[in-house]
Amino acid sequence: MVLAGLQGAVAEQQKMYSHKGDESLSELSMSSDSQQQLCDLQAELGVLQARLRVLVDGSPLGIFFDDAGDQCVFVNTTFCDMMELTEAEALGDGWARTVHPEDLPELTRERARSVAGGASLFRAEYRYVCPSGRTGWVEEQTRPVHDPDGKLLGYVGTVAEISLRKEEEALRSRHSAMLEERVRERTAELLAQTDRLGEMNSALKVLLRQREEDREELEQAVLANVRRRIAPTLDRLEGLCPGAEAGILVDQLRRGLQELTKPFCYRLATVCQGLTPAEMQVAELIREGLGTKEIAARLGVGSSTIDTHRNHIRRKLGLKDRKNSLRAYLLALESA
């Protein structure tokens, strides 16, 4: 990798200085000063080489260098420790034995595509399997290296351990999936409850409507019985028993029946609030189906008086057209 390149540079410099040293030795007849100079230079280069190796091997990242043919020619100590390989085992294509078999084909294809496309950076995440069976994840980043003339020298790359990050990502993914599943389950429960409530609401509406119809039917039956049977009977009883005591009893019966049937007439009373008590009484008898003469006889007044009440009722209810039946309108109010 970088060290390999520097080693080559050092060798070239050593060769150059050695060549110069040979010329100097030939010119100076191998003077002792020239020999000492060459030895000092070689020692300095050795120190620099050792320092560079320490820096590369001390990196927390695995470092490798591939030649222009994409064959590994150098790995640092961190790389060897991470993959449990010796340097000799990692060179060439030896490093590939640690890549997870399921990830190696994709990694090889992506690397080849990156090289063919002349990408300035190749990045990939893949699993590794060490000889001991230890597994994990690494992130690889590789860049091409060129000489000053632009010639491709090879590829320098790093591998970083990311197993912990991958475990956290997998944990978050599982947690997110669990939450989504709970949301789906809860949503399904709410939808089911909504459907059940809708069904119950529909059934309740049917029951309430039926109850309202039953109540109206009962009210109409009670009113019909009171007005068509009981009320006329009381009138006849009052006529047959003209005494004061009988009149008091009949009056009490009428008030009792009025209190009993008063709640049943609340719709008509609400709409007909502008009617006088006499007009309300006439309106109720009209709704029962009694004619003008029958109402007059029932109330003990003349037919003209009933006609006057009829006109007042129609006016107050807004029935100006004579074609509109007053009784039909009153029945509609009662059943509304």
Buried (B, 14 or more C-beta within 10 A) or exposed (E): BBBBBBBEEBEEBBEEBBEBBEEBBEEEEEEEEBBEBBEEBBEEBEEEBEEBBEEBBEEEBBBBBBBEEBEBBBBBBBBBEBBBBEBEBBBEEBBEBBBBEEBBEEBEEBBEEBBEEEBEEBEBBBBBBBEEEEEBBBBBBBEBBEEEEEEEBBBBBBBBBBBEEBEEEEEEEEEEEEEEEEEEEEEEEEEEEEEEEEEEEEEEEEEEEEEEEEEBEEBBEBBEEBBEEBBEEBBEBBEEEEEEEEEEBBEEBBEEBEEEBEEBBEBBBEBBEEBEEBBBBBBBBBBBEBEBEBBBBBBEBEBEBBEBBBEBBBEBBEBEEEEEEBBEBBBEBBEE
